[in-house]
Amino acid sequence: MPVGSCSCGAVYACDETGHNLGSAMIEALVFGCNMDWDLAWGLLPEEDYQEEIVEHYDQLSHLIIPGGFFERRRISGALYFIRMHEDVRDVTSDGVRKSLDKAVSGLSRRHTKNDGKAALSREMVEEFVRGYKISPILEVAGVDRKLLKNLQRLLYSGDDLIRQRAAEILGRVSAVVSERNAGVISSLLQRLFISITDTAASNWGAFEAIGEIISRRIDLYAGYIPQLYQFLGDETRRGQVLQTIEKIARARPELIRKYAFHFIPFLSDPEPGVRGYAASLLGALGAQEAKEDVGRLLEDLNEIHVYENGNLTKKKVGQIASEVIVGLSAV
């Protein structure tokens, strides 16, 4: 949801439908805590913050419509305000301001060179993804309305490399689209999570795409990270989840660092992929406390696939462990 701040120090989330006030409250609360979920869940209403809801808000006109109808449109949007008490604001306000400044800076750098660009056909998108030609796709990312759908279709490819490349490029395109319409990408993330939880749906490529999207715009979508942890209990998906979390950790390790000890037991998992990806994740987090456990994998000769720079390569788990230990030793 769109979020912002008021000159009085309050922050808000905008629920365009007026039917998701619970989600709006959570988004505003977490944003007001500078994306620190642990801090957010430890706060109490009235004691730590005040909350107010402004109803009948029209995001298009930026007006409050008391009657609920404007220009033949039903207006049911709402602004959910959270105002932290001063002691909490002293800790979080700088981070909130920097996030908003970064967003405004991104908007000011928008280019209009895409205007008038022809949309890419489904066949052209597939051809560019197969050839790992990213530039032609990014050139139309802000204007081609079918681009996200055409890229998402390739997440179901039976070719592992095509699926990985599609996920990466989808993440790059989502970063461009989110500058103009972050809600579109939020909806895409929600659909990807639904495809994972829906046993009747195919979720090929969903984890990879989620990792790419969040890692490229963590300032907007970090709130989705906790949803990934629930899948670690599924043995059939554990390796994919660890890969996804690692992708995000390489962009902002401090958001996940405090949970490093949860990943150490996976170094002893019977699946080579889980062991290798867990080691790589702990390396990305700079988890010195895992160094000894990672060292036990140095003689592990099992191979796993690793996606880097548009290519899939095979690496022995022991090789990954060695690289992690070197990285940890250098810190």
KAKAWO-V673592 format. One record per residue. N is the residue number from 1. RES is the residue in one small letter. PSI is psi in whole degrees, -180 to 180 (none if undefined). D_CENTER is the distance of its C-alpha to the mean C-alpha in Angstrom with 2 decimals. Layout:
n = {N/N}
res = {RES/RES}
psi = {PSI/PSI}
d_center = {D_CENTER/D_CENTER}
This chain:
n = {1/2/3/4/5/6/7/8/9/10/11/12/13/14/15/16/17/18/19/20/21/22/23/24/25/26/27/28/29/30/31/32/33/34/35/36/37/38/39/40/41/42/43/44/45/46/47/48/49/50/51/52/53/54/55/56/57/58/59/60/61/62/63/64/65/66/67/68/69/70/71/72/73/74/75/76/77/78/79/80/81/82/83/84/85/86/87/88/89/90/91/92/93/94/95/96/97/98/99/100/101/102/103/104/105/106/107/108/109/110/111/112/113/114/115/116/117/118/119/120/121/122/123/124/125/126/127/128/129/130/131/132/133/134/135/136/137/138/139/140/141/142/143/144/145/146/147/148/149/150/151/152/153/154/155/156/157/158/159/160/161/162/163/164/165/166/167/168/169/170/171/172/173/174/175/176/177/178/179/180/181/182/183/184/185/186/187/188/189/190/191/192/193/194/195/196/197/198/199/200/201/202/203/204/205/206/207/208/209/210/211/212/213/214/215/216/217/218/219/220/221/222/223/224/225/226/227/228/229/230/231/232/233/234/235/236/237/238/239/240/241/242/243/244/245/246/247/248/249/250/251/252/253/254/255/256/257/258/259/260/261/262/263/264/265/266/267/268/269/270/271/272/273/274/275/276/277/278/279/280/281/282/283/284/285/286/287/288/289/290/291/292/293/294/295/296/297/298/299/300/301/302/303/304/305/306/307/308/309/310/311/312/313/314/315/316/317/318/319/320/321/322/323/324/325/326/327/328/329/330/331}
res = {m/p/v/g/s/c/s/c/g/a/v/y/a/c/d/e/t/g/h/n/l/g/s/a/m/i/e/a/l/v/f/g/c/n/m/d/w/d/l/a/w/g/l/l/p/e/e/d/y/q/e/e/i/v/e/h/y/d/q/l/s/h/l/i/i/p/g/g/f/f/e/r/r/r/i/s/g/a/l/y/f/i/r/m/h/e/d/v/r/d/v/t/s/d/g/v/r/k/s/l/d/k/a/v/s/g/l/s/r/r/h/t/k/n/d/g/k/a/a/l/s/r/e/m/v/e/e/f/v/r/g/y/k/i/s/p/i/l/e/v/a/g/v/d/r/k/l/l/k/n/l/q/r/l/l/y/s/g/d/d/l/i/r/q/r/a/a/e/i/l/g/r/v/s/a/v/v/s/e/r/n/a/g/v/i/s/s/l/l/q/r/l/f/i/s/i/t/d/t/a/a/s/n/w/g/a/f/e/a/i/g/e/i/i/s/r/r/i/d/l/y/a/g/y/i/p/q/l/y/q/f/l/g/d/e/t/r/r/g/q/v/l/q/t/i/e/k/i/a/r/a/r/p/e/l/i/r/k/y/a/f/h/f/i/p/f/l/s/d/p/e/p/g/v/r/g/y/a/a/s/l/l/g/a/l/g/a/q/e/a/k/e/d/v/g/r/l/l/e/d/l/n/e/i/h/v/y/e/n/g/n/l/t/k/k/k/v/g/q/i/a/s/e/v/i/v/g/l/s/a/v}
psi = {149/139/161/-173/160/157/-19/-7/-8/156/163/159/142/118/104/-26/-25/4/0/47/-29/-44/-39/-41/-44/-44/-42/-42/-46/-39/-43/-21/17/42/20/99/-40/-42/-43/-45/-15/-4/152/139/147/-47/-39/-21/160/153/142/150/128/114/169/43/130/110/-29/-44/-11/45/155/125/94/-37/-15/-2/139/123/47/18/140/128/109/12/163/147/122/111/138/125/109/149/159/-38/-34/-41/-33/-31/-36/-19/-38/-44/-41/-45/-42/-38/-43/-40/-39/-40/-43/-40/-40/-38/-36/-18/6/141/153/9/-19/-19/131/-6/140/145/151/139/164/-40/-39/-41/-46/-41/-44/-39/-44/-39/3/45/98/-38/-47/-30/-43/-27/-28/8/-32/-8/-19/105/-22/-3/-45/-43/-42/-34/-40/-34/-35/-10/-16/10/144/-9/116/-41/-43/-41/-43/-42/-39/-41/-44/-47/-35/-39/-40/-43/-41/-36/-37/-47/-37/-19/-30/-33/84/-27/-33/-42/-33/-43/-39/-44/-42/-40/-38/-42/-39/-39/-27/-42/-22/109/-18/-7/150/133/23/132/-7/-47/-44/-44/-41/-45/-42/-43/-49/-43/-27/-15/60/-29/-25/-35/16/-25/-14/-11/-46/-26/-23/-33/-29/-23/-6/-21/-11/110/-30/-16/-3/-45/-44/-41/-43/-39/-43/-45/-37/-41/-44/-40/-32/-21/-42/75/-29/-20/-21/-13/-39/-15/10/-38/-21/-25/-17/-43/-24/-11/-16/11/145/-21/126/-39/-42/-43/-46/-45/-33/-42/-44/-40/-45/-33/-42/-30/-7/37/88/-32/-14/1/-45/-42/-40/-36/-26/-11/1/-29/10/113/2/142/144/161/137/129/121/131/43/6/149/126/159/135/142/145/-38/-36/-43/-44/-41/-43/-38/-45/-41/-44/-41/-34/-26/-15/none}
d_center = {13.47/15.12/16.03/18.85/21.73/25.49/28.27/29.36/26.28/24.65/21.06/20.22/17.81/19.17/19.55/21.10/22.66/24.01/23.36/20.11/21.41/20.17/16.50/17.54/19.25/16.34/14.03/17.05/17.96/14.75/14.54/18.23/17.70/15.54/12.44/14.82/14.59/17.81/19.66/18.65/19.97/23.06/24.16/26.79/27.61/30.75/31.01/27.89/26.82/28.18/26.56/27.84/26.96/28.18/28.79/29.71/27.45/27.28/24.28/26.19/29.28/27.89/30.79/31.60/33.60/35.80/37.16/33.85/34.88/34.74/35.86/35.97/32.39/31.54/29.61/27.74/24.78/24.41/23.26/22.44/23.59/23.19/25.55/25.38/28.75/29.77/29.30/25.58/25.17/26.92/24.13/21.05/22.41/22.11/18.38/17.92/20.33/18.73/15.34/17.45/19.62/16.87/15.77/19.49/20.07/17.52/19.31/22.64/21.90/21.48/23.99/26.14/27.05/25.12/27.41/29.85/28.04/28.75/26.07/25.62/27.11/25.39/27.72/26.91/23.14/23.92/26.44/24.17/21.47/24.33/25.68/22.38/23.37/20.29/22.17/23.89/20.69/19.00/22.33/22.01/18.27/19.13/22.08/21.90/20.92/21.12/19.05/15.77/18.04/19.99/17.14/15.76/19.37/19.41/16.82/19.92/22.13/24.41/24.16/21.63/21.52/21.05/18.18/16.40/17.30/16.18/12.64/12.62/14.30/12.17/9.18/11.90/13.26/10.23/10.15/13.83/13.81/11.51/14.29/16.67/14.98/11.54/12.75/13.13/9.53/8.93/11.87/10.73/7.78/10.63/13.01/11.26/11.25/14.78/15.86/15.19/17.12/19.79/22.39/24.08/21.22/20.34/16.84/17.48/14.63/12.06/10.58/10.79/9.13/6.04/6.09/7.16/5.06/1.94/5.48/7.34/6.47/5.64/8.66/7.52/4.34/5.27/7.45/5.91/6.48/10.18/10.30/10.09/13.17/15.40/15.54/17.03/20.30/20.54/22.53/21.92/18.11/17.99/17.98/15.04/12.97/14.20/13.38/9.70/9.72/11.97/9.88/7.43/10.80/12.46/10.49/10.90/13.20/14.56/11.72/12.67/16.22/17.99/17.20/18.64/21.83/20.22/19.48/23.02/24.81/22.88/24.87/27.80/26.29/28.72/26.22/26.15/22.58/21.37/23.61/22.52/18.75/19.29/21.47/19.09/16.32/19.03/20.08/16.76/16.99/20.60/21.88/25.61/26.53/25.54/27.72/30.69/28.84/27.15/30.66/31.93/30.00/31.83/34.30/31.84/32.70/30.37/28.24/24.62/22.66/20.34/18.45/18.89/19.53/19.93/22.21/22.48/24.84/26.42/26.54/28.56/26.89/29.55/28.61/24.97/26.44/28.83/26.22/24.26/27.54/28.49/25.27/25.74/29.40/28.72/26.82}
